[in-house]
Amino acid sequence: MIMRFVYAVINLLILAGLIYLVGRKSIVKIFRSRREKIARELDEAETPFAPEPLPEMPAPDDTALKSELAAAEKDGKAALAELDTQYEADAADQRREMLFTTRAQIIEQVLSLAEQHMRSAEYQASKLARQNAAVEQILAQIHLTPGDVSYISRKGVLYVTLTSAAVLPDETVEKVRKRAEALVAAAGGKISYWVRQKEELIGGLQLRIGDTIYDYTISNKLYRLGKALNDRPLTETDADSIRAGMLDAVRHMKLGIDVFQVGRVLSVSDGICWMDGLADIMYGELVEFVNGERGMVMDIQADRVGCIIFGRYDHVDSYSRVRRLNKMASVPVGEAMLGRVVDALGKPIDGRGRIWSTETRPIEFQAPAIPDRQSVSVPLHTGIKAIDALVPIGRGQRELIIGDRQTGKTAIAIDAILAQKGQNVLCIYVAIG
């Protein structure tokens, strides 16, 4: 064991000697080069650094920069002024909307109190006296319309209904019957006479001959008063002015006989309503349903009338009453419409409150004749060079854009609208479909 250890030590010494003899020069050379490199780097580190001088730069020309800054400042002030103007306009609209809501609530409370007072016992004598006077006024006004005469010629009979809030004297009922019989007999027909009592009329009476109602009831007068107050333009800016305006509307309200025509809903489907009655109505007239929705007459047949409903038609029930408004369908117009998003009826859908426009124009409106129109003399640039060069367009000119789907027709129209900024041109975008 000891001998093996001795042999291993001898072999190790022999190997170390051989390595020393063979690699001594290379190892010495490596250490020498490393020492020289370190010495050279130390000498370079002790030498002071002298940077090269930078070339002189010319002074920058800040004229363009100043002009850009001035233009940006001007645009910023203009934008702030526009924001201030828009803020003031929005604040004014919000105030008017609040006043409008407050006025509507006050009107509702006033009408409710008026109805309670009219139902009290202290007004019974006054209501009876006015009722007797109303009978004479109604009998002096009743007449047959062309629709009634046509109905008598086809059916030979005309329905007459006398409705009152309280029980009528027999002589009053008989007087109305004789007058209606004489009127219908002159047209070659007979009457079907009905007498009814409805407490919801509050007071007064109404006479229906065919489709025409001669109304002298308190409930109808309260309805008309509410409509007159709510439809009154809101020009007041404080509570006292609103109160004075309401009192003025009450003072100028006419208390005579209200004459209007009614019909009956036959069916409603997909916004189309068919009605009977209303034989004297004209194409394009407005009708009002019990739930407050309105419609426009679009079809007149011998035994029924068709109309489209403006709004929710699912709340219009069959066999409910529909009232003729004696006016054509119209939409609001004026500068108040600019900058707003509205539906086909001119009602706002942009969430910015109601549109305070006092002017309206019928939907079916005759366009000015060609000689009455201003000649096309001012060009209208679309901002698209190809169109402006090849197909120039003038203000007031009609131009049709034809193309397949997804070919950029709408993009051309929108680009033309954007190009009119600052050109004193009113642009209206209408989406159909």
Secondary structure, DSSP 4 states (H G I P E B T S, - for coil): -HHHHHHHHHHHHHHHHHHHHHHHHHHHHHHHHHHHHHHHHHHHHHSPP-PPPPPPPPPP--HHHHHHHHHHHHHHHHHHHHHHHHHHHHHHHHHHHHHHHHHHHHHHHHHHHHHHHHHSGGGHHHHHHHHHHHHHHHHHH----HHHHHHHHHHSEEEEEEEESSPPPHHHHHHHHHHHHHHHHTTT-EEEEEEEE-GGG-SEEEEEETTEEEEEEHHHHHHHHHHHHHHS-----SHHHHHHHHHHHHHT---S-EEEEEEEEEEEETTEEEEEE-TT--TTEEEEETTS-EEEEEEE-SS-EEEEEES--TTPPTT-EEEEEEEE-EEEESGGGTT--B-TTS-B-SSS------EEEESS-PPPPGGGSPP--SEE--S-HHHHHHS-EETT--------TTSSHHHHHHHHHHTTTTTT---------
